[in-house]
């Protein structure tokens, strides 16, 4: 039986980078059934909704989703597509790997090689959606549950066990009672999983991660802290265009580059497709298509080593040309 994959280009540069990833995916796994799903600002303008129940049902009929980027509609009643998808499919683990890949850009200082993963809780915390606003006060409730804390730390431990490495538990337990709750459960879970652990306050972690990224391997934290820390870490790799991610539940996965729809450069053909391609690599690994995933990683390394790069990385190559160079590499090296 062929694997069905929902494909959401979304808006802006999503419509430029996802076709690159799809071309590579079709070459590597021609038996995959790729199912296009229209979601995003374009649909909202046409139909008054960015995503409807039929879209969700179509995604449920697929094994996983490859996702581009969404532009937020100017609607006070708008409900975030990504937040809804994370809730609907219980995609509680946001996995964001960062690795030094040899990108040299003048404004970035030289770095020691690093390879770390941020494991971010994806469905709770300050993004729980429990909010109230009046003329005099706005309130957002931060909800952490024992189940939510334990399972995200267990997900981090599973990654750490693969290489017998330590996890770093990031929190603000010196100020927030909810972080005392998270910290205690995180430590209990790490001990139960027999995984060594360290701890860091979120503000100190931001400082040390920029100065010494090579010291960390698996970082686990709550939703908002993980969101901020992830974008901060992107600066170490050469920018958001380089960064992939996986949103994982127990039964479903959604894979997306971490950047947004970038309307300032959309339509110019200069968006960096590497984050989308590496997200596709993560998807292939999740589907146990490891040979294809390895080839895709090698194709990315090939364009970086040969300076076939978009302007954000100091090159002058278009999105499609970068994709074409990766496809040519696959054609020459695939068995």
C-alpha positions, 0 to 999 in steps of 0.5 A: 500500500502506498503512503499518502502524504498531505501537502500544504504549500500555504502562502507566500514562500511556502508556494515556492519552497514546497514544490522544490521539496515535492520534486525531490520527494517524488524522485526518491519515493515515486510510490508515495501518493502526494495529496494537495490540501489548500490551507491558508490566507489565500483560502481565507480570502476566497472562502472566509476560512483558512482551513475547514473540516474537509481539509482536516478530514483529508489530512486524517486520511494521510499518514502525515503532512508536509507543510509550507507556511501560513500568512495570518489573516487580518481577522480578530476571530481567526484561529491559528491553523498551526495551533489548531492542527497541533490540537486536532492531531495531538502533535505534542512534540516539536522537534527542531534539530540544529547542526553547523553545516559550514555556512559562512556568512560575514555577519556571523562569527566563526563557530565550533561544530555543534549538533543539538536538538530543541524539544519543545512542548507543543500543545500547552503552556501560554499557547493553550488558548485560554485568554481574556481581554478587557479595556483594563486587563488582558489575561492569558492562562499558562496551562501545564499538565502532569501528562503533558510535561512527562510525555515531552520530557520522555520524547527528549529522553528517547532522542538522548538514548539513541546516542547515550547523551544528556538532556538539558531541562530549561525552565524558570523555576526560580520565578514561576510556580508552574515551572517548578511543576515542570522542572520536578516532573522533568527530573522525575521523568529523566531519572525514570528513563535512566537518562542523565540531565542538567538544568538551566534557567531560560534566560541563562540558556539563551546566553550560553546557547549563543556563546557555546552551542557545542556544549548542548545536545538535547534541550527540552522546555515548555511551549513559549520558551521553546518557541523563542529559543528555537528562533534564537538558535536559527541564527547559529545555522545561517538563518531561519531558512536553514531550519527544519522541524517536526510536529509529532504525536503518537500517531501522526506527524506534520513536518515544516520549515520553521520560517514563516511565509515571508511576504517581503520576499515572496514571489521573487524566487529567492527563498531558501528551500533548505529548511523545507528539504530538511523537513522532508528528510525528517519526514522520511526518517519518521516513515523509516525511509532512511536511505532516501533521507540520507540521500536528501541530506547529502544533496543539501550538503552538496549545494552548501559545499558548492556554494549553490546558495540563495541570497540569505546565505550570501549566494545569488542562486534562485530557489528553483536553481538550488532545487535543480542542483539537489535533484541533479545530485540525487539523479547522479547518486541514487541507486 
